[in-house]
């Protein structure tokens, strides 16, 4: 089949677009409103952007009545938000917090979730899902507002810098974050979800110093990236020194 979105009909009983881009990590984002109300909602359009320093993004479409999501409004107003890993054990609570409710409702309480609070982000501290095994404390960076068809097509892409990471000790195995223990859930198409319980390794064929740097980049090694920066500075200094001597 072939279709042009917005121009031709795909001819299927349900739109296939979101089912093509799967699985999608879930941005279970907690915020606090300027009035002090705790908010929690899942966003299926979420991902990391880079690692040194780490940035993440989530995007929130407008509501059916063309209003911006509370999460977006809160993140912009307070300059902070938290990502909580959505897991198999917490799946029902994730679903409850997806429901659109008035801005003065505390979704933690509504979903029966215990809270703990941010350690670095203060004034105000933000609530986090206590039973989520991985959490990121994030400071707001910017919003990219993409034009689209109203009322729900228009989307706010919110970018934040991760300034603190919480990882439960019991999801580590030999110093590695163990996906078999976290069992994160992800969005698929329609009303479908997936749970990650198995992984496999593939190492890109590479050799030499450039190959090692490539692999460390894929791993997200901050130490290696900083070492490369220092090596490049030293190389530039040598070249400048050599150029000066040749004059």
N, C-alpha and C positions, 0 to 999 in steps of 0.2 A: 504494500500500500504506500501511498505518497499523498501528503497534503501540505498546504502552506498555511501556517497558523494565522488566523485573522482574515484569510482570503478564501480558502476552500475548506469544505467540511471533510473531516477524516472518515466519516461514515460509520464510526464505531459507536456502541451504546454509551461508552464513557470516554472522556478525553484521555489519551495515552501519555501525554507529555511527562507528567511527574513520575509515571511508571517506568519511563526510559532512564531516568537518572536515579539509580538506586545502588546500594542502600545509602541513605543520607543520615549523617550524624544528627542527633537531636540536641538543640541548644535549649536546655532546661534552665531558663534565665530567671534569677531572683533579683528584685530591686526593692527600693523603698521610695514611696512618693514624698514630695515636699511636705505633705501633711503628716507623714510618719506611718502610712499604711504599708504593710508588707505585701509584696506582689510576687507571684511565681507562675510562669507559663512556659510551655514547650514550643520551640520553633524548629521545624524540620529542614530549614535552610540555614545551616550553621556549619562553620569549619574554622580551622586554623589557617593563618595566612603566611606567617614566617616564624622564625624561632629565636632570633637574637637581635633585639628583644622579641619575645613572643607576642603575637597579635592574634586575635580571633574576630570573627564577624558573625552576626546573625541578621536575618532580614525578616521584617514583619509587614505583611500586607495590611492594607486598611480593612476595617470592619465592614460588614454589609451596609451600614449607614454612613460609610465614607469617613470614619473617624480613625485617627492614628491609634496604634495599640498602646495600652498603659505602660508596657515595658519600655517602649521607645521613648515615650514622654518622660518617664521616670529617669531613665539613663541619661537623657540629655539634661534634665533639670538638676540632677544631683551629681552628674559626672562620674558615675560608677555603676557597675553591675557585677553579678556573680554567675558563672556557669557551673551547673551541677550535673554530673554524669547521670543520665537516665539509664537504669538497669532493669533487668528482668524482674528482680524482686520488687522493684518500685513501679512496675509498669501500670498498675491500676491507679496509683496516685498521679502518675504522669498524665493519664487520660482524664482524671478529674480536673486537674489544673489547666487542661486545654479548653475547658468550657468558658465561654465569654460571660463574665459576671460584672456587676458594677465595680467601679474603681475603688470603692470604700470597703470591699470585701477582702479579708485576709485569706489567700488561697492555701497557705500552709495549714491554717486551722480548719478550713473547709475540707481539705484532703486528709486530715489527721496526721500531718507530718511533724515530727520533732524538729526544732530549730537549734542551730548553733550559729555563732556570729563571727564575722570577719575579724582577723587579727591585725591586719595592716590598715585596711580601710576603716576609718573612724570618723565620727562627727558627720553623718551618723554611721554607725556600724550597720552592715547589711546582714539579713538573715540568709543562712545556707541550709540545705537539706542535710540534716545530721547523718542520716543513714546512707547518703550517697558516698561512694568510696573515693571519688575524685572531685575536687572543686578548684575553680580558678577565681581569684579576686582580680577584677579588671577595672581600670580607669578608662572612662570614655575618651575616645579620640575624635571621631567624626561620624557624620551621617551622610550617606550618598542616597539621595532621593531619586528613584528612577521613575520617569513618566510612564504611565500605562493607562489602560482603560478603566474608568470608574465603574462601580464603587470600590471593588476589591483588588483590582489589578495593580494600582499604585503601591509601591513598596519602599520602605525605609531600610537601607542596608547600614547597620550600625557596626562600627569598628571600635574595638577596645584593646588596650595593651594590658597583658597579664603581668601583674606585679607580685602575685603570691600564688603558690600552688599547694594544695592540701591533698595528700595521698594516704589512704589508710594502710597501716603496716601489713594487715592481713591479706592484701591483694598483691603483695610483692612475692616473687619467687626467685631466689638467688639474685636479688637486686634488679630484677626486671618486672615491670608492671605486667601482671599476668591477666590477659584477656579472658582466660578460662575461669578466673575468679571474679572479675568485674562483671562479665556477661552483659555488656552494653546492648541496648536495643537501638534499632535504627528504623527510619521510615522508608517504606517502599511505595508502591502505587496504591491508589484508591484508599481502602481502609486497612491496608496490610502493613505489618511490621516484621522485622527480622531480629533475631538475637544472635550475637557473635559468641560462639563457644569453641571454635576451632580456628587455627591459623596455620599457614605454611610459609616457609622462608624462600626467597629468591634473592640472590646477591648478584647485582649487575656485574658482568665481566669487566674487570678493570685491572690496571697494573700501574706501577710507579707512583710517584708522589701525587700526580693529578688524579689518579684513580682513587687513592686513599682519601683525598680531599672530597671527591665526589661522594664516596660512601659515607663519610662523616657528615656531609651536608644532608644526605637522605636520612640519616639517623637523627639529625638535628643537634649535632654536637657543638655546644657553645664554646667549649674549651678549644676544640680544633679550629673553629672559626676565628677566635681571638688570636690563636697562635699564627694562623695564616695572615691576619692583619699585621701582626708584629713582623713576620718574615717579609711582607711586602714593604713595610716601612724601612726595614734595614736594607733591602735591595735598592730602594729608591735613594737612600742616603749614600750607598756605595756608588751608584750611577752618577749622582750629583757631585760626589767627591772626585770621581774619575774625570768627569767633564771639566771640573775646575782645574785639575792638574794638567790637562791637555791644552789649556789655553796659554 
